[in-house]
């Protein structure tokens, strides 16, 4: 089966009634957890980005608390998992400010994590890559936001 392009899907959806669209969305939500999460964001959380960010930060806190600190191997696996979650939640939002805030929060949690990430090259590299990623995203934001985020980033990177 050949997959249709986004434009073809968009044109076809224009011809459907509201009930048909609703049934398509509900059917789509049954197939993948990410589809359901995206619909949840769009329907319930997109109107209040600040509370969405806070909810994601709470999820990040829970993930950091559950990290197995017996070895750096387990810490690295868990940190990568947390980073994947952040990227996924940022994709739902499509707002660069949200992505910057979540990545800054992640870096802050990682920097303050015990045992220290400075004892492991891989974790230090993950931290450095995220700082570089934040700088790149910040450069595309409004000047006022650039200043605010840069001040926060410098305090974190020091």
N, C-alpha and C positions, 0 to 999 in steps of 0.2 A: 504494500500500500504506500503510495506516494503522499507525503505530507504537504498540505496546502500552505501557501505563503500567508503572512500576516495580513497583507492587503486583500487576498482572496477571502480569508476568514472574516475580515471587517466588512467587506461588501456583502457577504452572505448573511451576516448577523443583522444587517440593516433591514432585511426582509422578514425577520422573525418578530412575533408578537412578544409582549412583556412576559406572558406565562411561559412561552417557549424558551425565552432567554433565562428565566428563573430556573426552569428545569435543566437546561444545559449547564448552568453554573453549579447547581446542586449535584448533578451527575459528575461534573469535573472534580468537585471537591471530594468525591468518594475514592478517587484513584491514587492520589498522592497526598501525603501529609503536608508537603510544601504548598500545594494548591489550597488546602484548607487554611493553612496559616496565613497565606496571602489574602484570601477572602476575609478572614477574621480581621486582619489589619485594615483592609480597605473599608469594611463595614463598620467596625467598632472603634478603631484606634486612630485612623488617619486624621480625624478632625482635631485631635488633641496630641500633638507631637511631643509635648513636654512629658505628659504622663506615659506615653509609649517609651520614651527614652528612659524614664525612671523604672518602668517595668523590666526593660532589657537590662538595666544596671543591676536590678535585684537578681535577675537570672544569672548575670555574670558573677555576682557575689556568691550565690549558691554553688556555682561551678567551681569557683576558686576554693571555697571551703571544703569541697569534696575531693580535692586533689590528693592522690596518694603520694606522700612525701618520702616514701621509703627509698626511692632511687630517682636520679635525674631522668632516667628513661621514662618513668611513669609521669613525671612532671611535664616533660616535653610533649608526650602524647596528649595529656590533658590540656595544656596550653594551646596546642594546635586545634584541638576540638573547640575550645572556647573561641578562638579566632575564627573558625569556620562559622560558628553561630553568629558572631558579630557581623561577618560579611553577609550572611543570609538575611539577618534582620535589617541591615543597611540597604540591601537590594530591595526589600519590600518598601521601604520609605522613599527611596530615590532622591532624598535630600542630602546634599553634601554636608550640611551642618550636623545632621544626625550622625552621619558616618564619622565625622571628626570628633564629636563628643563621645561616641562609643569607643573609638580607638584611643582617645586620650585617657578615658577611664580605664580601659584595658591596660595601657602602658603604666598608668599610676599603680594599679593593682599588682602588675607584674614586677615593677620596681620595688615595691614594698613587700613582696612575697618572701617568706622564709621557708626553706633555706635560700640564701641570696642567689640570684641568677648570675651574678658576676663570677661564680665558681664554675659556670658551664658556658662554653663557647656558643653552642647551638641556641641556648636561651637568650644569650646576649645578642646574637645575630637576629633572632626573631624580634627582639625589642628594637634594635637599630633599624630594621626594615620597616617596622610600623611607624617609627619616628619619621623616616624618610617619606613614607606614604602619606602621613599626616601633613608634612610640609608641602607636598605636591598638591594635595587637595586644598589646603589653605590658600595656596597661590591663586586659585580660581574663584575665591569667594569675594564678597564685598569688602571694601577697605576697612570698615569698622570691625567687621567680624575677623578679618585677617589680623588686626592688631590684638583683639581680645584673645584669640586662639594662639597667636604667637607668644604672647606673654605667658599663657598657661603652659605652652610647649617648652619655653625656655626654662621655666621653673622646674619642669619635669625632667628635662634633659641635663640639667646642671648636676 
